[in-house]
Amino acid sequence: MTSAAKKLVAYLDEHFSDFLSYWRNQMYIADNDKYIDHVERNGIEMFQLIKERLADPASSRKDIEHLAYKIAKERAETNMNIGEFVYNTNLGRRLVVKYALQSTLSMEELRPLIDEINLLFDQFLFYAVTKYAELKEAELREKNLFITQSHKDRLTLLGQMSSSFVHEFRNPLTAIMGFIQLLKFEHPHLPYIGIIDHELQQLKFRISQFLHASRKEIIESEKETFSLLRLFEEIIEFLYASIVDGDVEVSMDIDKSIHIFAYKDQLRQVFINILLNSIEAVKEKDKPRCIYIDAFRQNESVYIKITNNGPAIPEELVQTIFEPFFTTKKLGTGIGLYICKKIIEDHGGQITCTSNKQMTSFSIMLPA
């Protein structure tokens, strides 16, 4: 130890009680701090390490690192603001430098010693804050993992409950639809029979959505090659009552040569769902209410775009509309677009949404 370092250490020791008293009175510490009784003890330990480093600048940094990690764990456990710790540490730094400057040493003798003190504090803060950040990030990851898993568990339970509940509707619904067909055959002019049949078809479609979401829907059909234009013509015919009721103009520009090899019923479900959403959207605005269906083939892919001139979907919601149980509708289930995305991706395709004040478009890419 140099004579200057020896004098400074002796001076700091001599004024340690004053130093500690002032530091204790000026520091920030919450009354509910779990480790409130450790703060002063840690400060004293830091003071001792400063004296050791002044005595031997080449000594190992392990003690500084160990103390910093210990305090970082305490701060992370208390869930307190790390700013208080940084302030208290820098308060200690200022006091040590202040007492050093009040010693009888010349500035020439003090300059390298004060540089060493500042280096020690900088290292200490770096280790402590870095470790604190690592611990808080690990804690956040653990919380997110728990929340994600809990969410998945709830979705699984809800899927099981809803599929069991909805499945009970299938048998009576099938029977009712069968008798409706008989009534249509025996009494073709019976009032309202067409409306009843249409609403039952809509109910069957919603039930299929739930069962598909819960993965209990047994896909009995096989992949087949079919005309995309013909499929949309069938869908428009199926949705005719809803289109007329909403006073909606639907126009199609689909290359009649486009044929797709896929599960036809599943894609029908996707297109119906998007078109129903589009009809509901344009009904929120004055006429003209328009829906455009465009499709073309490029290389080995088919591109389908369903566009409506309804109100814009807020930008922050566009990225979440395909998530399960997310809905902006008062009576929505939030599974329709989730199922659409799942079906399209199961077919090796992609579905995206863009929206502005003029148009909202759902773009689908499928292998041809």
VENVENTA-V604058 format. One record per helix or strand of 2 or more residues. SS is the DSSP state (H for helix, E for strand). FROM is the first residue (numbers start at 1). LEN is the number of residues. Records with the same first field share a line. If there is no record, write none. Layout:
SS: FROM-LEN + FROM-LEN
//
This chain:
H: 3-12 + 16-11 + 36-20 + 62-17 + 82-20 + 107-80 + 193-21 + 228-11 + 240-6 + 264-19 + 315-4 + 336-11
E: 224-4 + 249-6 + 259-4 + 290-9 + 301-8 + 350-6 + 360-8
//
